[in-house]
Every structure is written in C-alpha cells, then in structure tokens.
Amino acid sequence: MTFTKTALVLSLGLAALGAMAGEIKDSRIYANDADNKAFAQDSKALQSIGFAKGNGKVHNSTIDARGAVNHAHGQNSRAEQHIGAAFGNGHLHGVTVDARRVRNEAFGRNAVAHQDIGVADGNGKIFRSTISAVGATNYATGRDSVALQQIGRASGNGKIENSTIIANGATNTAQGLRSRAEQKVGVVE
C-alpha cells in the first residue's frame, strides 16, 4: 500500500512538472500588426507571440509578428513584449522569428518598456535559428523610466550556435530624468 501511494504521488508530481513546461513545435504563428494597449495609472500591457515558458522550448517553427505593437500609458506603466522567446531552460532550435518594425512603448513616470525578440532565458540555447528584428523599437518615456531591449540573447550559461541575428535599425530609448536604456543584440551571458 505504501509503495502504491508513493508511486502515485511521484507520478502526479511528474505530471505536474510536465504541465508547467511550455513547448511550441513544428508550428507557424502569424500575428502581423497585432496591437495591444493598456491605459491608466499602473497599467500593464503584456504581449506574447510565440512565447514558451517554464522549461520553454520552441522547435522547428516560424513566428511572424511583423508590425506588432504593444503600448502602456500612465504613471508606473509597464509594457512587456515577448516575440519568439523561451524562458526557464529556454531553447530555440530551428526557429525563424520575423519581428520587423515591431514597437513596444511605455509612457509615464516610472515607465518600464521591456522587449524580448528571439530570447532563450535560463540555461538558454539558440541553435540553427534566424532572428530578424530590423527596425524594432522599444521606448520608455517619463521620469525614472527604463527601456530594456534584447534581441537574440541566450542567458544563464547561454549558447548561440549556427544562427543569424539581424537587428539593423533597432532602437531602444529611455527619456526623462534618471532614465536608463539598455540594448542587447546577439549576447550570450
């Protein structure tokens, strides 16, 4: 009886772990000109296109989000845009991400604009993938604003191999008193 209970608890635990894993495989995701908006104080605009988290994996897939826009307006606003990204032991393998002309914007005091395009986070691996973020824009304006733009980044013992990352004309701007802007393209940490 004890062995049966232990086996049941272990199998339920493993099933729960499996349920937390996110995987996109052999798929095509099209979200051209997608538009997400949040307005007012403490607003949060969260836009995720082709995004896998919790042992996230994206394999042999295409994520096409050309012209996608994400806006948050108001004091303490936060705009997060994740396109073709995998978090928590994240892997991008055989993936094409087309994020040309995407925009992520946060306006207001303490605004935060965080943009991830083709990012593998937490023991992140990017293999045989093409990430295009030509003309991508990330913008935060207001006192104490922060803008973080990451394109083709593998973090946490990360690795990028046999991949192409294109970020021509990508801009990252933070504007206002004590604002901070950080841009990472083709970075392994």
TALINGI-V647462 format. One line per field, one symbol per residue. ss: DSSP state (H for helix, E for strand, C for the rest). phi: phi as a letter, one per 30 degrees, with the letter a starting at -180 (. if undefined). psi: psi as a letter, one per 20 degrees, with the letter a starting at -180 (. if undefined). Layout:
ss->???
phi->???
psi->???
//
This chain:
ss->CHHHHHHHHHHHHHHHHHHHCCEEECCEEECCCCEEEEECCCCEEEEEEEEECCCCEEECCEEECCCCEEEEECCCCEEEEEEEEECCCCEEECCEEECCCCEEEEECCCCEEEEEEEEECCCCEEECCEEECCCCEEEEECCCCEEEEEEEEECCCCEEECCEEECCCCEEEEECCCCEEEEEEEEEC
phi->.ddddddddddddddddddddcbcbhbbccbehebbbbbkeidbccbbbibbbiidbbbhbcccbeidbbbbbkeidbcbbcbhbbciidbcbiccccbdidbbbbbkeidbcbbcbicccihdbbbhbbbcbdidbbbbbkeidbbbbbbicbbiidabbhbbbbbeidbbbbbkehdbbbbbbiccb
psi->gggggghggghhghhgghhippppplrppplpkqppqpprqkqpooopolpprmlppoplrpookpjqppqpprpkqpopooplqpqnlppookqppolpkqppppprpkqpooppolpoqnkppoqlqpoplpjqppppqqpkqppoppplpprmkrppplqppokpjpqpppprpkqpppppplpp.
//
